[in-house]
């Protein structure tokens, strides 16, 4: 899988570095994680990597389109490596768990604005809110 990451980095003209490979691996294995979790996972493999390096890597990967930064209202920023397909998210109001939701119907951008105000719409971002199965079960068992 490392060679896939190396090819992805080279395809967007980014140098292949150990921190970049470690961040990509962390996001592949743990979608929707916050910066602190990324730092912990990277440092488990590379203890000398600084916080700033991980922040810089996340920014570079996001700017290059290899990583997507999401930040549901009231939540900390999260990162994922699933990019380019205009999927959406569902967030648990209780525990903050996040899951991917594919487009409801049709092709991207999935939704048609009731009034596009003259904009050429090329993407829609939807966040569904609710209660995850674990939290719903916990509520009914109390």
N, C-alpha and C positions, 0 to 999 in steps of 0.2 A: 504493500500500500504506500510505502514511502516514495517509491518511484512515481506513483500517480500524483502525489502531492508535489514532488519535484517538477513534474511535467506541468501541473497547474500553475505553479509559481513562475516557471519559465514562460508559459504561454501569455502571462500578463506582464512580462518583463521585470519580475522581481527576482532578486538573488535568492538562491536556496540557502537558508541558514537553519541551524538546529532549533532556535526558538520558533521560527515560522513553521517548521515541520511539527514541532511539539504542539503548537497552538492548533494547527489544522487537525491533528490527531485527537486532541481534547474535544474539539467541536464535533468531530465525526462521531466520537463515542458518547458524547454527552450534549445532545442538542438543547438549546434554550438555557444555557448556563450564563451566570453573571461573571463579571471580571474577576472577582475574588476566587471563584471556583476554577476559572481558567488558570490563574496564577498558581493556585495550589497544585493543580494537575501538572502544569509545566515544571514547577519546582520539584515535584516528586521524581521527575526524570533528570532535571538539570538544576540542582540546588543553588547555583550561583546566578541564575537569571534574575534580574531586577524587576521590580514592579513596573518601572518605566519602560523597560524593554517589552514586556507583555502588552502594555498600553499602546506602545508604538506599533507593535506587530498587529494588534487588533485593528488599529486605525488604517495601517497600510493594506491589510487584507480586505477591509471593508471598502476602502477607496478603490481598490483594484477589482471589486465585485466578486471576490472569492468567498466572502463572509457577509452575512446580513445582520445588522444591528436592529433589534426591535426594543421598544420601550412602551409597553402598555401603560395607560394612565395610572399613576400612583405606584408604579413598580420600578425596580431598578432595571437598567439596560441589560438586555440579554443578547447573546450571540448564537448564530447557527450557521452551518455550512450549506444548508439547502437554499440555493439561490436560483434566480432566473425563471421561476415557474409561477410567480404571483400567487403563491398560496397564502392562506390566512392563519389566524391562531384563535384558540379558545383558552381562556384563562380562568382558573378557579379563584373565586372571590375569597375563599377561606384560606387555602394554603399557598396560593400563587403558582400552582402547577400550570404548565403551558403545553399544549399539544397542537400539532399541525392540523389544519383543515384545508383540504383541496378546494378549488373553486366550486361554488355551488352548482352553477350551470354555465354552459357556453364557454367561449374562449376568453383569454385575458382581455380586458381587465375584469371579467366575471360579472361586473355590475354596470348598469347604465345609469348615469346621473340623471336625476329628474330635470335638472337645468345645468348644463355644462358651462354656462356663461361665456361661450365662445372658445373655451379651452379645447385643445386636442388631447383627450384623455388616453393615456397609454398604460395606466396601472390603477388598481384600486386596492386599498388596504382596509381590511375589516378585522375587528377584534370582537369575538364573541365572549361574553362573560357568563359565568354560571358556577355551579358547584361540581367538583370532580366526584367520581364514584366513591373514592375512599372517604372523602369528607361527608358525602351524603349518607354513607353507611354509618359513619361515626355519629352523626346527628341523630339518626333513628335508633341507635343502640343505647343512647343515654337516657 
